[in-house]
Amino acid sequence: MLPRMIAAQKVVTLDYTLKNDAGEVLDSSEGSEPLAYLHGADQIVAGLERALEGLDVGAVRDVVVPPEEGYGAPDPQGIFPIPRTAFPPDLAISPGDTFMGENDEGDALPVRVLEVRDDSILVDANHPLAGVTLHFHVTVREIRDATAEELTHGHVHDEGGHHHH
């Protein structure tokens, strides 16, 4: 049987742990479902996808992804004040809170509160991992051909139509 290597149009299932430069765990599949993604469909950061290309089931890799191949560098334009009046008057707001706003095109834009001022709230719309070097430890669990439907939709469908919670 030919090895089933990771390539475009394959559905890949991985166990992963993501840490930052300080070694703090930012995200992990440990204790939950492994991550399944469609390779070549920009569903995971570019640097990790490139590092996984050609691996076989059972491969274990440590991959360091610089910000340019991860979530990019923080954009100074992504930090801006929102008038306090844009929020409900009785809403308690603290640094670190996340709100769903929208950009000029009306698309959903998550923002993180940096600072609460008297008449405005300073928020950051950059991805929380922008500017962060990502340290992935991954184990390839499964590789299969994507179905025609998955290729059309550009993402993985759960087997048997069940949904993970």
GROMACS elastic network, one bead per residue, 0.5 to 0.9 nm:
[ bonds ]
;  ai    aj funct       b0    kb
    1     4     6  0.86881   500
    2     5     6  0.87295   500
    3    56     6  0.65057   500
    3    57     6  0.80672   500
    4     7     6  0.88806   500
    4    54     6  0.87205   500
    4    55     6  0.82672   500
    4    56     6  0.58322   500
    4    57     6  0.69824   500
    4   142     6  0.87338   500
    4   143     6  0.62659   500
    4   144     6  0.74265   500
    5    10     6  0.85567   500
    5    53     6  0.76143   500
    5    54     6  0.50158   500
    5    55     6  0.52759   500
    5    57     6  0.73443   500
    5   143     6  0.71389   500
    6     9     6  0.87733   500
    6    10     6  0.64326   500
    6    11     6  0.82468   500
    6    12     6  0.70114   500
    6    39     6  0.73325   500
    6    52     6  0.66873   500
    6    53     6  0.51783   500
    6    55     6  0.53702   500
    6    56     6  0.64025   500
    6    57     6  0.84828   500
    6   143     6  0.66935   500
    6   144     6  0.87454   500
    7    10     6  0.58177   500
    7    11     6  0.88305   500
    7    12     6  0.89986   500
    7    39     6  0.62906   500
    7    40     6  0.73387   500
    7    52     6  0.85009   500
    7    53     6  0.56789   500
    7    54     6  0.61633   500
    7    55     6  0.84629   500
    8    11     6  0.85542   500
    8    38     6  0.76479   500
    8    41     6  0.77918   500
    8    53     6  0.83171   500
    9    38     6  0.63497   500
    9    39     6  0.57438   500
    9    40     6  0.64944   500
    9    41     6  0.79934   500
    9   144     6  0.88591   500
    9   145     6  0.64859   500
    9   146     6  0.56345   500
    9   147     6  0.86504   500
    9   150     6  0.88768   500
    9   151     6  0.68816   500
   10    37     6  0.84163   500
   10    38     6  0.59306   500
   10    39     6  0.55457   500
   10    40     6  0.81747   500
   10   143     6  0.64290   500
   10   144     6  0.55288   500
   10   146     6  0.51281   500
   10   147     6  0.88839   500
   11    36     6  0.66390   500
   11    37     6  0.56603   500
   11    39     6  0.61630   500
   11   142     6  0.80201   500
   11   143     6  0.57073   500
   11   144     6  0.52579   500
   11   145     6  0.59547   500
   11   146     6  0.53311   500
   11   147     6  0.87746   500
   11   150     6  0.89088   500
   11   155     6  0.87682   500
   11   156     6  0.69288   500
   12    35     6  0.80228   500
   12    36     6  0.54806   500
   12    37     6  0.55567   500
   12    38     6  0.64019   500
   12    39     6  0.67116   500
   12   140     6  0.73641   500
   12   141     6  0.76502   500
   12   142     6  0.57920   500
   12   144     6  0.66854   500
   12   145     6  0.87952   500
   13    34     6  0.62659   500
   13    35     6  0.54731   500
   13    37     6  0.66390   500
   13   139     6  0.86746   500
   13   140     6  0.62366   500
   13   141     6  0.53869   500
   13   143     6  0.64290   500
   13   144     6  0.88081   500
   14    29     6  0.83855   500
   14    34     6  0.54476   500
   14    35     6  0.52205   500
   14    36     6  0.64208   500
   14    37     6  0.85560   500
   14   138     6  0.63902   500
   14   139     6  0.55284   500
   14   141     6  0.52411   500
   14   142     6  0.71016   500
   15    28     6  0.77723   500
   15    29     6  0.56914   500
   15    30     6  0.70217   500
   15    33     6  0.81881   500
   15    35     6  0.63355   500
   15   137     6  0.82127   500
   15   138     6  0.55902   500
   15   139     6  0.51769   500
   15   140     6  0.66702   500
   15   141     6  0.69345   500
   16    27     6  0.81437   500
   16    28     6  0.55551   500
   16    29     6  0.55585   500
   16    30     6  0.72754   500
   16    34     6  0.74949   500
   16    35     6  0.76229   500
   16   136     6  0.66081   500
   16   137     6  0.54700   500
   16   139     6  0.64610   500
   16   140     6  0.87974   500
   17    25     6  0.69740   500
   17    26     6  0.78135   500
   17    27     6  0.59344   500
   17    29     6  0.64908   500
   17    30     6  0.73588   500
   17   135     6  0.80863   500
   17   136     6  0.56896   500
   17   137     6  0.52390   500
   17   138     6  0.66368   500
   18    23     6  0.89188   500
   18    24     6  0.83605   500
   18    25     6  0.57836   500
   18    26     6  0.55106   500
   18    27     6  0.51001   500
   18    28     6  0.59698   500
   18   134     6  0.66256   500
   18   135     6  0.55360   500
   18   137     6  0.65721   500
   18   138     6  0.86883   500
   19    22     6  0.76121   500
   19    23     6  0.53093   500
   19    24     6  0.51904   500
   19    26     6  0.52534   500
   19    27     6  0.71303   500
   19    28     6  0.87083   500
   19   133     6  0.86762   500
   19   134     6  0.61870   500
   19   136     6  0.64709   500
   19   137     6  0.84213   500
   20    23     6  0.52994   500
   20    24     6  0.56551   500
   20    25     6  0.68659   500
   20    26     6  0.68574   500
   20   132     6  0.67878   500
   20   133     6  0.61551   500
   20   134     6  0.54251   500
   20   135     6  0.58824   500
   20   136     6  0.88430   500
   21    24     6  0.75355   500
   21   132     6  0.78083   500
   21   133     6  0.63589   500
   21   134     6  0.72626   500
   21   135     6  0.71921   500
   22    25     6  0.89750   500
   23    26     6  0.89053   500
   23   135     6  0.82045   500
   25    28     6  0.72514   500
   27    30     6  0.89391   500
   28    31     6  0.82777   500
   28    32     6  0.83898   500
   28    34     6  0.88832   500
   29    32     6  0.53431   500
   29    33     6  0.61293   500
   29    34     6  0.53801   500
   29    35     6  0.68278   500
   30    33     6  0.76600   500
   30    34     6  0.76208   500
   31    34     6  0.88116   500
   33    36     6  0.87694   500
   33   164     6  0.79921   500
   34   141     6  0.82534   500
   36   142     6  0.87958   500
   36   156     6  0.68901   500
   37    41     6  0.83382   500
   37    43     6  0.65011   500
   37    44     6  0.75630   500
   37   155     6  0.67200   500
   37   156     6  0.59027   500
   38    41     6  0.58199   500
   38    42     6  0.81288   500
   38    43     6  0.68678   500
   38    44     6  0.88287   500
   38   146     6  0.72574   500
   38   150     6  0.79901   500
   38   151     6  0.81043   500
   38   154     6  0.71019   500
   38   155     6  0.56648   500
   38   156     6  0.59558   500
   39    42     6  0.74291   500
   39    43     6  0.75325   500
   39    44     6  0.83453   500
   39    49     6  0.71469   500
   39    53     6  0.84179   500
   40    43     6  0.77528   500
   40    44     6  0.89569   500
   40    49     6  0.75518   500
   41    44     6  0.81586   500
   41   151     6  0.87647   500
   41   154     6  0.61689   500
   41   155     6  0.74268   500
   42    45     6  0.68921   500
   42    46     6  0.69141   500
   42    49     6  0.80881   500
   43    46     6  0.85811   500
   43    49     6  0.86751   500
   43   154     6  0.87284   500
   43   155     6  0.77679   500
   44    47     6  0.85246   500
   44    48     6  0.69706   500
   44    49     6  0.63441   500
   44    70     6  0.86692   500
   45    48     6  0.56398   500
   45    49     6  0.63021   500
   45    50     6  0.87969   500
   45    65     6  0.84272   500
   45    69     6  0.65480   500
   45    70     6  0.50592   500
   45    71     6  0.71023   500
   46    49     6  0.51063   500
   46    50     6  0.61033   500
   46    51     6  0.86201   500
   46    65     6  0.85188   500
   46    68     6  0.89760   500
   46    69     6  0.53539   500
   46    70     6  0.63424   500
   47    50     6  0.53099   500
   47    51     6  0.63259   500
   47    52     6  0.88596   500
   47    63     6  0.82787   500
   47    64     6  0.80203   500
   47    65     6  0.53703   500
   47    66     6  0.75768   500
   47    68     6  0.84283   500
   47    70     6  0.62351   500
   48    51     6  0.51052   500
   48    52     6  0.62993   500
   48    53     6  0.88691   500
   48    63     6  0.66677   500
   48    64     6  0.79182   500
   48    65     6  0.65349   500
   48    69     6  0.80155   500
   48    70     6  0.79608   500
   48   136     6  0.78073   500
   49    52     6  0.52677   500
   49    53     6  0.64836   500
   50    53     6  0.53847   500
   50    54     6  0.89945   500
   51    54     6  0.83691   500
   51    55     6  0.84674   500
   51    61     6  0.86260   500
   51    63     6  0.69024   500
   52    55     6  0.56626   500
   52    56     6  0.89036   500
   52    61     6  0.82755   500
   52    63     6  0.88044   500
   52   140     6  0.87307   500
   55    58     6  0.85586   500
   55    59     6  0.62770   500
   55    60     6  0.89294   500
   55   140     6  0.78216   500
   56    59     6  0.57208   500
   56   140     6  0.70442   500
   56   141     6  0.89270   500
   56   142     6  0.84912   500
   56   143     6  0.77700   500
   57    60     6  0.88881   500
   57   139     6  0.81297   500
   57   140     6  0.51252   500
   57   141     6  0.56324   500
   57   142     6  0.56723   500
   57   143     6  0.66015   500
   58   139     6  0.63102   500
   58   140     6  0.51949   500
   58   141     6  0.59702   500
   58   142     6  0.80067   500
   59   138     6  0.81044   500
   59   139     6  0.57424   500
   59   140     6  0.54082   500
   59   141     6  0.81599   500
   60   137     6  0.73959   500
   60   138     6  0.56671   500
   60   140     6  0.65541   500
   61   136     6  0.79310   500
   61   137     6  0.58064   500
   61   138     6  0.53891   500
   61   139     6  0.65976   500
   61   140     6  0.86526   500
   62   135     6  0.70966   500
   62   136     6  0.56182   500
   62   138     6  0.64376   500
   63   134     6  0.80405   500
   63   135     6  0.58742   500
   63   136     6  0.50660   500
   63   137     6  0.64106   500
   63   138     6  0.78840   500
   64   133     6  0.70134   500
   64   134     6  0.57288   500
   64   136     6  0.62972   500
   64   137     6  0.88536   500
   65    68     6  0.80364   500
   65    69     6  0.60525   500
   65    70     6  0.60661   500
   65   132     6  0.88025   500
   65   133     6  0.57598   500
   65   135     6  0.63836   500
   65   136     6  0.77993   500
   66    69     6  0.55907   500
   66    70     6  0.61524   500
   66    71     6  0.87611   500
   66    72     6  0.84033   500
   66   131     6  0.81353   500
   66   132     6  0.72045   500
   66   134     6  0.64189   500
   66   135     6  0.88228   500
   67    71     6  0.56924   500
   67    73     6  0.59851   500
   67   129     6  0.82073   500
   67   130     6  0.65126   500
   67   131     6  0.50459   500
   67   132     6  0.55022   500
   67   133     6  0.53058   500
   67   134     6  0.73352   500
   68    71     6  0.67884   500
   68    73     6  0.65483   500
   68   130     6  0.88770   500
   68   131     6  0.79203   500
   68   133     6  0.88548   500
   69    72     6  0.66852   500
   70    73     6  0.87953   500
   70   129     6  0.81312   500
   70   130     6  0.76009   500
   70   131     6  0.83492   500
   70   132     6  0.79468   500
   70   133     6  0.75870   500
   70   134     6  0.71488   500
   71    74     6  0.85051   500
   71   126     6  0.89900   500
   71   127     6  0.67273   500
   71   128     6  0.85309   500
   71   129     6  0.60245   500
   71   131     6  0.69836   500
   71   132     6  0.76565   500
   72    75     6  0.85793   500
   72   127     6  0.84322   500
   72   129     6  0.81890   500
   72   130     6  0.51643   500
   72   131     6  0.59119   500
   72   132     6  0.81866   500
   73   126     6  0.86806   500
   73   129     6  0.88531   500
   73   130     6  0.51605   500
   73   132     6  0.79254   500
   74    77     6  0.86734   500
   74    78     6  0.74526   500
   74   126     6  0.59168   500
   74   127     6  0.76846   500
   74   128     6  0.89305   500
   74   129     6  0.86243   500
   74   130     6  0.51074   500
   74   131     6  0.55642   500
   75    78     6  0.52403   500
   75    79     6  0.76264   500
   75   125     6  0.87196   500
   75   126     6  0.65960   500
   75   130     6  0.84641   500
   76    79     6  0.57806   500
   76    80     6  0.85978   500
   76   124     6  0.89057   500
   76   126     6  0.86282   500
   77    80     6  0.70044   500
   77   124     6  0.88664   500
   77   125     6  0.86707   500
   77   126     6  0.88595   500
   78   111     6  0.89285   500
   78   123     6  0.80446   500
   78   124     6  0.55420   500
   78   126     6  0.54613   500
   79   114     6  0.86981   500
   79   122     6  0.70441   500
   79   123     6  0.56126   500
   79   125     6  0.62630   500
   79   126     6  0.75108   500
   80   121     6  0.83148   500
   80   122     6  0.56133   500
   80   123     6  0.55767   500
   80   124     6  0.66029   500
   80   125     6  0.82426   500
   81    84     6  0.88514   500
   81   120     6  0.58911   500
   81   121     6  0.53175   500
   81   123     6  0.59684   500
   81   124     6  0.87422   500
   82    85     6  0.83119   500
   82    86     6  0.69333   500
   82    87     6  0.87680   500
   82   119     6  0.87577   500
   82   120     6  0.54322   500
   82   121     6  0.51974   500
   82   122     6  0.63410   500
   82   123     6  0.72000   500
   83    86     6  0.55506   500
   83    87     6  0.78335   500
   83   119     6  0.61451   500
   83   121     6  0.63268   500
   83   122     6  0.88130   500
   84    87     6  0.57518   500
   84    88     6  0.83399   500
   84    89     6  0.79560   500
   84   116     6  0.87567   500
   84   117     6  0.82047   500
   84   118     6  0.76930   500
   84   119     6  0.51966   500
   84   121     6  0.59637   500
   85    88     6  0.70587   500
   85    89     6  0.70104   500
   85   119     6  0.77091   500
   85   120     6  0.78081   500
   86    89     6  0.86288   500
   86   120     6  0.88490   500
   87    90     6  0.84469   500
   87    91     6  0.69800   500
   88    91     6  0.53907   500
   88    92     6  0.89084   500
   89    92     6  0.83682   500
   93    96     6  0.88884   500
   93    97     6  0.68441   500
   93   113     6  0.79426   500
   93   116     6  0.71570   500
   93   121     6  0.85113   500
   94    97     6  0.57607   500
   94   113     6  0.68271   500
   94   114     6  0.81854   500
   94   115     6  0.74900   500
   94   116     6  0.66466   500
   95    98     6  0.86865   500
   95   112     6  0.76297   500
   95   115     6  0.54483   500
   95   116     6  0.67223   500
   95   122     6  0.89309   500
   95   123     6  0.88128   500
   96   112     6  0.58849   500
   96   113     6  0.51739   500
   96   114     6  0.62903   500
   96   115     6  0.85106   500
   97   111     6  0.84092   500
   97   112     6  0.57434   500
   97   113     6  0.53564   500
   97   114     6  0.82962   500
   98   110     6  0.67222   500
   98   111     6  0.55948   500
   98   113     6  0.62507   500
   98   123     6  0.89224   500
   99   109     6  0.83910   500
   99   110     6  0.57234   500
   99   111     6  0.54025   500
   99   112     6  0.65024   500
   99   113     6  0.79305   500
  100   108     6  0.64592   500
  100   109     6  0.56910   500
  100   111     6  0.62178   500
  100   112     6  0.88963   500
  101   106     6  0.87916   500
  101   107     6  0.83135   500
  101   108     6  0.58700   500
  101   110     6  0.58208   500
  101   111     6  0.67048   500
  102   105     6  0.75767   500
  102   106     6  0.52078   500
  102   107     6  0.51911   500
  102   110     6  0.76677   500
  103   106     6  0.52259   500
  103   107     6  0.55368   500
  103   108     6  0.66648   500
  103   109     6  0.60161   500
  104   107     6  0.75093   500
  106   109     6  0.86244   500
  109   125     6  0.69055   500
  110   124     6  0.86429   500
  110   125     6  0.61746   500
  110   126     6  0.84632   500
  110   127     6  0.83752   500
  111   123     6  0.59448   500
  111   124     6  0.53845   500
  111   126     6  0.74517   500
  111   127     6  0.85631   500
  112   122     6  0.85700   500
  112   123     6  0.53329   500
  112   124     6  0.51268   500
  112   125     6  0.64419   500
  112   126     6  0.83744   500
  112   128     6  0.82548   500
  113   116     6  0.74178   500
  113   121     6  0.68926   500
  113   122     6  0.60652   500
  113   124     6  0.64569   500
  114   121     6  0.76833   500
  114   122     6  0.54828   500
  114   123     6  0.52758   500
  114   124     6  0.66443   500
  115   120     6  0.87446   500
  115   121     6  0.60379   500
  115   122     6  0.50445   500
  115   123     6  0.70955   500
  116   119     6  0.84210   500
  116   120     6  0.67193   500
  116   122     6  0.63620   500
  116   123     6  0.88833   500
  117   120     6  0.51877   500
  117   121     6  0.56848   500
  117   122     6  0.73896   500
  118   121     6  0.80820   500
  124   127     6  0.83695   500
  124   128     6  0.86796   500
  125   128     6  0.83649   500
  126   129     6  0.80704   500
  126   130     6  0.63796   500
  127   130     6  0.51365   500
  127   131     6  0.88646   500
  128   131     6  0.86097   500
  128   132     6  0.85423   500
  129   132     6  0.52487   500
  129   133     6  0.82328   500
  129   134     6  0.82594   500
  130   133     6  0.86233   500
  140   143     6  0.77985   500
  146   149     6  0.80215   500
  146   150     6  0.59220   500
  146   151     6  0.63575   500
  146   156     6  0.76768   500
  147   150     6  0.51248   500
  147   151     6  0.63020   500
  147   152     6  0.86293   500
  147   156     6  0.86937   500
  147   157     6  0.88665   500
  148   151     6  0.51262   500
  148   152     6  0.61642   500
  148   153     6  0.86394   500
  149   152     6  0.50413   500
  149   153     6  0.61044   500
  149   154     6  0.83121   500
  149   155     6  0.88502   500
  149   156     6  0.89253   500
  149   157     6  0.84094   500
  150   153     6  0.51016   500
  150   154     6  0.56620   500
  150   155     6  0.54289   500
  150   156     6  0.55472   500
  150   157     6  0.63932   500
  151   154     6  0.50040   500
  151   155     6  0.69060   500
  151   156     6  0.83218   500
  152   155     6  0.82202   500
  153   156     6  0.81581   500
  156   159     6  0.89458   500
  157   160     6  0.85872   500
  157   161     6  0.70861   500
  157   162     6  0.88692   500
  157   163     6  0.88947   500
  158   161     6  0.52811   500
  158   162     6  0.58368   500
  158   163     6  0.63466   500
  158   164     6  0.80906   500
  159   162     6  0.64867   500
  159   163     6  0.86655   500
  160   163     6  0.89301   500
